[in-house]
Amino acid sequence: MAMVILLIFLIVFAFLGVPLAFSIGASCIAYIEASGLPFLSMIPQRVWNGAFSELMIAMPLFMLAGELMNVGGLTQRLMNFCMEILRPINGGLGEVNVVASMLFGGISGSSVADTSALGSIEIPAMKEQGYPEGPSTGITVASSTMGMIIPPSTPMIVYSMISGGSVGALFLAGALPGVLIGLSQLILVYAISVKKHWHPKRGTFDSKLFWKHILGGLPALIMPIFIIVCVSGGVCTASESAGVAVFYSLIVGFFVYRELTWKDVWVALKKTFVSSSSIMIIIGFTTIFTWVLTMQNVPQIIAGFFMSLNMPSWGIALIFVLMILMVGTFIDVSPAILLLTPILLPVMQEYGFTTLQFGAMMITGLAIGLVTPPVGMCLNACNKINGMPVVKIFYHALPYVACNVIVLILISVIPALTTWLPALFGYGLN
């Protein structure tokens, strides 16, 4: 009966629009009171312990590094760099959009930041080169989903804290799926652009301009490579590499690109504070929720139910895919990770799925939720850029989002796509 009260309060508070952190906290307090447990005084301590983690230092620092690189002159140089490397195949701005999202995702670790930063430049530029506004917007939001899959990834850090998995191994587990999504979207964009005659005529090659753009983009690309190598290779922890990334962003912004100002730093700090603090509050209250579920043996009960179905592992994987797609439609990424991981991870492990494969499936599936209404954070970010209705943006993004769904199914049934790279770096596959 107490668990029923917990779920009813959680659903009612969420339906009324109460912030998720407080919905979780209030429902857990109602559960404790209804069950008569003398644990009410432990709640503040558990909330504090949930957010007080050395690993969580990395999350705001990675977010700050991405913000600093964005306001420090990164975006335009990244697009110029992509234009030059795609010149041999006569790639237009559609292809540039996808490749830039792959590279920017490795810097910001956020899909919404990808949409906001690149979309404000790419969508007007694509329209000028003959792309219709709908497809321009659709490509932008669909390609931005790679931002939270390709390392470094803020959601991967959140998942690591809940699951106990290695951050370095999780970064590597998401690398190949992210690249596969990018390559499949790139091929689709190229095929549609050729068919619709959206490619511009190939201009005269200017070697001086070529090297200017290539060299201008290299400083921005060094940071994600440094992070992946250092964290995955065990040179430093995720928190230490995040601190170095912030320092590197300041050096590049002030002394290399020379576009970063102290005012920009202050704005980046404020944005990072608001974004990271909201996630940490949710993490703190979710700790109580996880504790309650553990006390009531909810993961074991759910695992027993699925085991009783006698389904093959691929069938359970497909059920999970459908579940995560539905959840991602209504719940944002970090809250979904915090709520679902304690419940579903033990179930998936019973069926032989590793922490790495489950994490990659979770993040890839929830990334699709960023471009599906009604929540769709990337859709809303793009709506603020050009004012196009959210449903219309989703319609034009749908063909490219299909690439995400295909990759999600592949990594669900082929474990090697998420475990091969971590194993290559010597990580265990627990």
Disulfide bonds with the S-S distance in Angstrom:
none
